[in-house]
Amino acid sequence: MEITVRANELRFRCFSEICELLKLRRDPYINARLPDELEIVERLPRSDDEGRRYERSLALASDKYQKNITLDIEDSVAQRVSSVCAEKNIPRNAFFDAFIWFLCVRLIRPAIIVSNPRASLAYSEEEFNKRVQAYLIADRFEIDGTLYPDYYESELVWTKERVENTRRLMAEVRKDLRKSAIRSHSIKT
């Protein structure tokens, strides 16, 4: 069954390149990995309606980085994705975006090694990490966060309480930035 998802274009392109390097057939690989990841999502708490609206607003805010992507997924797997996302009140596109990013982070090291097995022998851990960050265009914090056990929960589960906490935190950050800008301006004058 062909399904269309809207996902981060850069991340999906990165994933497709990793699949090419590792000689993986992209859609069959996604199809094979989805059931394991869906088991994890099934154990998550349910997002409430306000959380889902907030998740959608985040998606709209980043829409210019999103692209429609067509995937060929087995009917039963595609139906399960839709069912689990509906049950957990998680936008399907948000799940696919998080899932693709997880695969990028997990597969990038083997892809770097496969791309140049001899040269990669000489990479220090620091150099390897720099190459990973450069290839994924992400910082260490973002990459490491993807490997935590609560990754899907932190990416996909939004509740009224979490939305309020996030908004409060963002208001504090904006306030601190304004204070910093005022101090910076008064020092210059």
N, C-alpha and C positions, 0 to 999 in steps of 0.2 A: 504494500500500500504506500503510495506516495503521500507524504505529509509536508506541509510548509510550516516552518518555524521562523520567527524573527529573532535573530541573535546578533551579538556583537560581531561585526564584519571582520575586524582585525583578529580577534580570537579564533573565529572559525577558519579564516585563511591560515593562521598559524597551525591549527589542528590539521587541516588538509595537507599542509607541507610536512608536518611530522609524520602523517600516515604515509606519504610518498617516500620519505626517507627510510621508514621502517618496513616498506613494502606491504603495508596493510591496506586492504580494500576498505575504504572509509565507511560506507553505509553498513556492510556486513559486520564490521568491527563495532560500530555504534549499536547495532541491533543485538550483538552478543553481550555487550557490557550493560545495556539498559536494565535488564532484570535485576542484577545485583544492586545497582544504584537505586532502583525503585524500592527494593526491600528496605533500604536505609530511610528513604523518604516516607515510606509507610509507617515507620516508627516515630516520626516527628509529630509534635503537637500541631493542631490545626490553626491556620491563620484565621483571625476573625475578619469581619467584613471591612472594618476601618483599615486594618492592616493590608488587606488585598487592594483597597483603593489607593493606599499609599504606595504599594509595590507598583501598581499601574502608573502612578504619577512619576515614579522614578524611571520607569520604562519610557514614558513620553518625554521626559527631560533628556534622555540619552538617545532618542530616536535617530538623530543624525548619524550615530555610530552603528545603527542596526541595519541588517539586511535580511530580506526574505531568502531563506535557504530551503531547498527541496531535498528531502531525505527519503530513501526507499526503505521502509521499515516493515517487518512482518505485521500482518493485521492484528494478531493477538497482542503483540508488544505495543503497537500504536494505541490500541484500545485500552490497554493497561495503563499506559502513560496518561491518557486523558482521564481515566477513571481515578487514578491515584491523585492527580493534580486537582480534580474536582473535589474529591473527598477531603483533601487537605487545604482546599481553598487557595491553591497556589497557581498563579498564571503559568500555563504550559511553557510559554516562551522563556519565562524566568528560570524554570527548571532546566530547560535545554541550554540556556546560556551558562548556568552554573555547572552543569554536567560537562559541557564542552571545555570549559576552563579547567575543571578538575582533570580531565584527560590530558590537556596540554601540559599541565604542571607535572603530572605523573610520567608522561612519556618523553618529555624533553631531554632528560639525561641520556636515556638509551639512544635517542635520535642523534644527539651530539656525538656519542661514541660511534654509532654506526656510520655517520657521515665521514668520519676520519679516525678509524681505530688506532692508527699509529700515533698521530699527533695528540690524540686525547690522553694517551698514556702519560704524557709530560705535564698535563694540567694539574696544578695544585688545586686544593679544594676551593681556595679563594678565586682562582682563575676560572674554575668550572662554574662557580656561582655567578661570576660576572658574565660569563657567556650565557648562562641560563637567563639572567635578568635582561641582558641585551636582546636575546632572541624573543623572549616573551613580552618585552617592553613593560616590565613590571618591577617593582622594588621587592626586596627580600621579605618585607612584612606581608605584602599581598600574596606572594608565592607561598610562604610558610603557613599563612592562614588557611590556604586551600587544603593543606594536609592535616589540619586538626580534625579530630573526630566529630566536632560540632559544625563543620563547614556548611553542610546543607541547611542546618537550622539557622545559622547566622546569615545566610544568603536568602533564604526562602520564607522563613516564618516571621510574620509581622502581626503584632497584636496592638490594640489600642494603647496599652501601656508602653510598649516598645516605641511606637510612633511618637507618643508624647515625650518620652525620654530623649529620643533622637532630635526632636524639634527643640527641646530645652537646651540640649548640648550645642546644637547649631546656633541658637540665639546667643549663648555664652561665647562661642567662638567669634561670631560677628562682633559682639560687644568688645571683646579683647582686641580684635583687629582694629576696630575704630580707635580705641584708646592708644594702641601702638602707633597708628598713623598720625594721631594728634600729637603724641609725644615726639615723633620723628619730625613732624612739621615745625613744632615749636623749637626744637634743637637747632634746626637749620636757619631759623629767622632770628 
